[in-house]
Amino acid sequence: MLENQIKNAIRDIPDFPKPGIIFKDITPILKDQKLCTDIVDALVKQTQDLDFDAIAGIESRGFLFGLMLANKLNKPFIPIRKAGKLPFKTIQQFYDLEYGTATIEIHEDAFEKGAKILIHDDLLATGGTVVATSQLIEKMEGKIAGYSFLISLDFLNGNERLEKYSENNLSLARYQ
């Protein structure tokens, strides 16, 4: 089962980025080409019936499978980056993390008004970054078509924060 393969490949890093947090490291997955292919195929299957125009991937781990998913589905890919990383004119969104504050940006011409965007990231925890991304897309008059994650830490209740933006919240592996 793919969920078990993902969970078995993930490496837990205690006390990163600060004491008390157990970081779910997906980099061991990247060493397994077959698992990566299986993940992309599963993401395609999960999302192919959703109505969306583009996929927004959140820096940086959301780029890894987000771009592959966009290519497989023949959709444009939109990078959501940390402040100061995009070279063209940007729109910013400030937000709180469980361990600090941050700013994300998107190019102001990333999509047309009214576009339906699927947001992809590797992991859903408390939802802070994904909510900020949702707010950023709405600020640009886009619509949230749904969410796609490799992993969801359901015990942190990030899913609940996303419900007001979209009911389409998909994850390949869930931790209760």
VOGU-3710 file (C-alpha; in Angstrom, 3 decimals, decimal comma):
1> mlenqiknai> 0,000/0,000/0,000  1,378/3,388/-1,045  0,564/5,097/2,268  2,729/2,563/4,129  5,551/2,933/1,601  5,529/6,715/2,081  5,466/6,416/5,873  8,284/3,855/5,837  10,447/6,108/3,676  9,945/9,261/5,765
11> rdipdfpkpg> 12,656/10,080/8,273  11,640/11,705/11,568  14,002/14,456/12,738  13,342/15,365/16,397  13,666/18,965/17,603  13,837/20,511/14,121  13,492/23,406/13,439  13,009/23,944/17,151  12,708/21,800/20,299  9,493/19,805/20,539
21> iifkditpil> 8,831/19,572/16,784  9,295/16,275/14,960  10,130/17,159/11,367  8,893/14,744/8,690  11,793/14,561/6,216  10,680/13,462/2,742  14,166/13,495/1,189  14,583/9,696/1,565  11,575/9,342/-0,776  13,538/11,187/-3,461
31> kdqklctdiv> 16,167/8,418/-3,540  13,518/5,916/-4,671  12,588/6,632/-8,291  9,838/3,992/-8,343  8,238/5,398/-5,199  8,392/8,904/-6,692  6,680/7,633/-9,841  4,029/5,849/-7,777  3,423/9,044/-5,773  2,969/11,163/-8,900
41> dalvkqtqdl> 0,630/8,551/-10,398  -1,430/8,520/-7,173  -1,561/12,340/-7,081  -2,752/12,346/-10,697  -5,455/9,811/-9,868  -6,577/11,797/-6,789  -6,781/15,135/-8,597  -7,716/14,326/-12,180  -11,455/14,765/-11,593  -11,088/18,154/-9,867
51> dfdaiagies> -11,833/21,252/-11,926  -8,732/23,485/-11,836  -6,646/25,609/-14,170  -3,197/25,517/-12,543  -1,208/24,058/-9,654  0,493/26,297/-7,102  3,398/24,662/-5,291  4,692/26,016/-1,993  8,454/26,526/-1,587  10,386/24,470/-1,628
61> rgflfglmla> 9,252/20,922/-1,091  5,914/21,632/-2,748  7,855/22,186/-5,962  9,165/18,616/-6,067  5,941/16,754/-6,743  3,816/19,798/-7,619  5,699/20,423/-10,853  5,637/16,734/-11,794  1,891/16,643/-11,117  1,324/19,779/-13,208
71> nklnkpfipi> 3,306/18,304/-16,091  1,403/14,996/-15,954  -1,933/16,829/-15,945  -0,819/19,330/-18,608  -1,456/22,285/-16,259  0,656/25,378/-15,581  2,764/25,407/-12,403  2,857/28,468/-10,130  5,699/28,783/-7,620  4,799/30,266/-4,235
81> rkagklpfkt> 8,087/31,494/-2,784  9,580/33,071/0,297  9,928/36,856/0,142  12,692/38,176/-2,082  13,092/35,032/-4,225  10,934/35,879/-7,255  12,523/38,200/-9,842  9,410/39,938/-11,234  6,730/42,101/-9,601  5,106/40,226/-6,721
91> iqqfydleyg> 2,191/40,246/-4,328  2,960/39,286/-0,723  1,153/37,622/2,153  2,405/37,718/5,755  1,515/34,921/8,170  2,384/33,207/11,446  4,047/29,807/11,656  4,027/27,493/14,658  7,645/28,581/15,182  7,755/32,219/13,933
101> tatieiheda> 6,494/34,503/11,176  7,061/34,500/7,431  6,161/36,125/4,127  5,330/34,403/0,859  5,083/35,866/-2,624  3,649/35,152/-6,040  4,284/36,873/-9,360  1,512/39,350/-10,013  0,900/37,771/-13,446  0,919/34,145/-12,241
111> fekgakilih> -2,681/33,518/-13,343  -5,755/35,264/-14,701  -8,494/36,561/-12,402  -11,056/33,866/-11,692  -8,608/31,011/-12,287  -9,167/27,876/-10,199  -5,965/26,870/-8,420  -5,011/23,534/-6,842  -2,507/24,138/-4,031  0,145/21,467/-3,544
121> ddllatggtv> 2,658/20,992/-0,735  4,512/18,050/0,702  2,987/18,249/4,178  -0,008/19,729/5,966  0,651/20,466/9,635  -1,145/23,384/11,316  -2,026/24,874/7,930  -0,412/28,292/8,390  1,508/28,361/5,130  -1,334/26,820/3,150
131> vatsqliekm> -3,875/29,291/4,562  -1,515/32,148/3,668  -1,195/30,727/0,152  -4,995/30,502/-0,085  -5,309/34,118/1,042  -2,677/35,183/-1,478  -4,527/33,463/-4,325  -7,834/34,991/-3,226  -6,159/38,412/-2,959  -5,352/37,996/-6,670
141> egkiagysfl> -9,000/37,052/-7,348  -8,272/33,368/-7,896  -10,377/30,519/-6,552  -9,139/27,609/-4,478  -10,064/24,381/-6,285  -8,538/22,196/-3,589  -5,403/20,954/-1,859  -2,993/18,140/-2,546  -0,463/16,843/0,003  1,842/13,882/0,294
151> isldflngne> 1,396/13,860/4,083  -1,202/15,226/6,491  -0,570/15,462/10,227  -4,282/15,259/11,049  -3,677/15,549/14,801  -2,605/19,199/14,268  -6,024/20,041/12,737  -4,705/21,917/9,701  -7,531/20,376/7,653  -10,086/22,346/9,652
161> rlekysennl> -8,395/25,650/8,758  -8,655/24,837/5,046  -12,362/23,969/4,976  -13,409/27,598/4,498  -11,407/27,725/1,240  -12,211/24,308/-0,255  -13,648/20,942/0,762  -11,243/19,199/-1,627  -8,377/18,267/0,683  -6,384/15,269/-0,534
171> slaryq> -3,436/13,504/1,139  -1,628/10,281/0,288  -0,504/9,524/3,846  -2,198/10,580/7,058  -0,906/10,592/10,609  -3,756/10,510/13,153
//
